[in-house]
Amino acid sequence: MKSWRGLALAFVLSFGTAGLGGAVTDLGPWYQALQQPPWKPPDWAFGPIWTTLFSLMAISGWWAWRVTSNVGRRRQALVLWAVNGACNVGWSF
């Protein structure tokens, strides 16, 4: 049961990060005014893509925590996972 709670926590943290990143992202008129390349995915595709990415990030953080019982390696994995989350929020600035 603890395993599922850890996975749930990873999803809450991952999608909390996504929500925070979305809250600080402002795609104003400047973005719509950009000339888009022909290979850009359609706007409707970004929701499923980001949902998939953040789900995979949650699973990877949970898995990295469970794969070892070494406290130092767990800490290192979580620090790197947190840095990845911070980068996801920070790219909007």
C-alpha positions in Angstrom: 0.0 0.0 0.0 2.9 2.4 0.7 4.0 2.0 -2.9 0.7 3.4 -4.2 0.8 6.3 -1.8 4.2 7.1 -3.0 3.1 7.0 -6.6 0.1 9.2 -5.8 2.4 11.7 -4.1 4.6 11.7 -7.2 1.6 12.4 -9.4 0.4 15.2 -7.1 3.9 16.8 -7.1 4.4 16.4 -10.8 1.0 17.8 -11.7 1.4 20.5 -9.1 4.6 21.5 -10.9 2.6 21.5 -14.2 0.0 23.7 -12.7 2.5 26.1 -11.3 4.2 26.3 -14.6 0.9 26.9 -16.4 0.0 29.6 -13.9 3.1 31.6 -14.7 3.0 31.1 -18.5 1.6 33.9 -20.5 1.0 33.1 -24.1 -0.1 36.6 -25.0 -0.6 38.0 -28.5 3.2 37.8 -29.1 3.0 34.0 -29.4 0.1 34.1 -31.8 1.9 36.7 -33.9 4.9 34.4 -34.4 5.3 32.7 -37.7 4.8 29.0 -36.9 6.8 26.3 -38.7 4.8 23.9 -40.7 5.9 21.0 -38.5 4.4 22.5 -35.3 1.8 20.2 -33.7 -1.7 21.5 -33.7 -2.7 23.4 -30.5 -5.1 20.6 -29.4 -2.2 18.2 -29.2 -0.3 20.0 -26.5 -2.7 19.0 -23.7 -2.3 15.2 -24.2 1.4 15.6 -24.8 2.1 17.5 -21.6 -0.2 15.2 -19.7 1.8 12.2 -20.9 5.1 13.9 -20.2 4.2 14.9 -16.6 2.7 11.4 -16.0 6.0 9.8 -17.1 7.9 12.3 -14.9 5.8 11.2 -11.9 6.4 7.5 -12.6 10.1 8.1 -13.1 10.4 9.9 -9.8 8.5 7.2 -8.0 10.5 4.5 -9.6 13.8 6.2 -8.9 12.8 6.3 -5.2 11.8 2.7 -5.1 14.7 1.2 -7.1 17.3 1.5 -4.3 17.3 1.4 -0.5 20.5 3.5 -0.4 19.5 6.8 1.2 22.2 8.8 -0.6 21.2 7.6 -4.0 17.5 8.2 -3.2 18.3 11.7 -2.1 20.4 12.3 -5.3 17.6 11.0 -7.5 15.0 13.2 -5.8 17.2 16.3 -6.0 17.6 15.7 -9.8 13.9 15.1 -10.1 13.2 18.4 -8.2 15.7 20.2 -10.4 13.8 18.9 -13.5 10.6 20.2 -12.0 12.1 23.6 -11.3 13.4 23.7 -14.9 9.8 23.0 -16.1 8.5 25.9 -14.1 11.4 28.2 -14.9 11.4 27.9 -18.6 8.4 30.3 -18.7 10.5 33.2 -17.3 
